């Protein structure tokens, strides 16, 4: 956890609760030996590049938080530089709640989850939306998916101001179809080999049963 995340997330009221529950001193020591934390290192960049979804939280002008799930192929969230990431905003149900919230407050919180390995990366940053500006056409084209049926309405960039690897405790492992296939692949190969061996044995037994026994006089 870098100092940037602590400075943004650990408000005076948060610190009061940390003091009450005995964790304040621990985080103070952590802050003393931590870097700024407003850029993504190699581990964070590699982690994000392998994710096929994330959760995004914004706040409306009435103060209500809103959490949205975003998904796509692995790598759909791109690392532009260590302090800037971005993704294509595809046409959906046209509610535009997050988009409206960004007009009020550009601050955003992102959760990237790796359920099988019980790992979670939190990012705090500020959003930059490109839709009708001069940079939008080139950005939209560069973020366009191989799937041409998906309509990219805009590109959303996130300037990273803090990040934190969260505790793996209480993250329930879950698996996508692709991840399950990787897990069961050795078993699938073993079963296929057994089926092949059984087929050969059955063929051998069939051949032996067709041999007439030698008659003695």
N, C-alpha and C positions, 0 to 999 in steps of 0.2 A: 504494500500500500504506500503510495507516494504522498508527499505533503499536500499536493493539490487536492486529492480526494478528501483528506481529513479537513482541510480548510473549508471546503464546500459543504461537506456532509455533517461535520461535527459542530453544530450550532451550540450556543450556550445552553439551551435546554437539553440537547443531546448529551453534552458534557456533564450536566447535573445528574442524569440517569447513569452515566458511566461511573461517576464518582460514588453514587449510591450503591451500585452493584459491584464495585471493586475492580473495574477494568480501566479506569482513567489513567492510572500510573503506567500501565502497560502500553497504552496508545501514545502517551507522551514520550516514552522511551523509543517507541517505534518511529515517531516523527523526527526525533533527533538524529537518527541514523538513516533516514530515508531521503531519496532524491526528490526533485520537484514533482515527478509523477504525472506531468502533463503531456507526455509523449508515450507512444506504444513501443515497447522493446521487441526484440525478435520473437520471444515466446508469445506475447500478446498478438502480434501480427500473424504468426502461424496459426494460433488458435482461432482467430476470427476467420481466416481464409478457409478453414475447414468446416465452418458452421453453415447449416442450411436454414437457419431461422434465428430470430431474436425477438425480445420483447422491448417495446419502446413506450416510455411514460412521458406525458406532457401535462400541462396545467392550463385550464381554461381561464377566461377573464373573470369568471365567477368564483374561481378558486378551487374548482373540482378537478381532481386528478383523473387522467384517462390513460389506460394501458392498452396498447395495440400489439398484436402479433404480426410479424413480417416473416415471410418464408420465400425460398427460392432454391435454385441449385447451389451446391457448395461453391463458395467464392463469389456469390452475388453481392456480398458486402466487400467493397474493394478498399485496399490500403493505398491511398494516394501519396501520403507521406506519413512519417511517424506521429504527426499530430492531426491528421485529417483522414477521415474515412467517408465513404459515400455509397449510396445504393439507388437503384432505379425505383421510382414510385409508380407502380402499375395501376391501371384502371381497375377499380373494384366496385363496391356498392354505392359509391358516390355520396357517402356521408360527410367526408372531409373534416372529421372532428380534429384529428391531429393537425391537419393543415391550418384550420382556424385557430387552434391553440398557439401554433407557432407565430401567427400574426400578432398575438398578444404577448407571448413570452418565448424567446428562442431557446430557452434552457430545456434540456432533454436528459433522460436517464435511459441507458440501454443495458439489458441483461442478455448475455450470450451464454447458452447452456450446452454442456456436454453431459447428457444424462448417463450414458453407459459408464463413463469414467468419473461421474459425480464431481464435475468441475464447473465453476461458474465465474465469469468475468463481468464485472460491473464497470460501466463507463459513464461519466458525467461530461456533458459538453454543450455546445451551442450550435443550433441548426442554421444552415444557409440553404434556402430553397431556390432552385433555378427552374423557372417555367416560362416566363414571358420576357426574360431579359436577353441581352445580346449573347451571353454565354450558353444559354439553354440549348439551342439546336445542336451544337457540337457535343455538349455533355450528354444529352439524351441519346445521340447516335452512338457515342462511345460506350454507353451503359446498356445499349439495346441487347436483349437476350437473343440467343440462337433461335428460340421459339418466337417466330414472327407473329404468332397469334396474340401475344401479350402486347398490350398498348402501354408504352411508357409515357406517362403524362408529365413527369417532371423528374429531376434528379435532386436528391436530398443529400447534402454534405453535412458532416458533423465534425466540428472543431473540438478536439479532445482537451478537456481541462483537468481531468482526473480519472484514475482507474484503480481497480482493486480486485484482487483474486479473493473470492469469497470462500468461507469455510465449506468443505464438502459435506459436513454433517447434515443429515435430514434430506439430502437430495436422493429421491427414489430413482434407481436405474430404470430407464426406458430405452427401447430400441426401435429404430426404423426398420423397414423391410430390408434395406440394403445392409444395415448393421447386423441384423439377424442372420442374413445369408452368409456374412463373413464368419459369424460365430459358429454356425452349423456346417460350414463348408468341409472341415475335416471329417465330421461324422457322415456327411453325404457321400464323400469320396470312399470312406470305409464301407458304407452300406453298398455302394455300387460295386466295389471289389468283391464283397461277400456274395452279392447276387451273381456276379460273373463266375465265381468259383462254384456256387451251387448249380448253376446252369451246366457247367462242365461235368460235375459229378452226376447230375441227372442223365446227361447224355451218355456218360460212361456206363451207368447202371442199365440204361436202355439197351446199349450195345451188348452188354453181357447177358441180358435176359433173352436176347435173340439167338444166342449160340445154343444149338441143340446139344444135350448131353450125349456122351459116347456110350453106345449100348454094348454090353458084354454078353457073350453066348456061353 
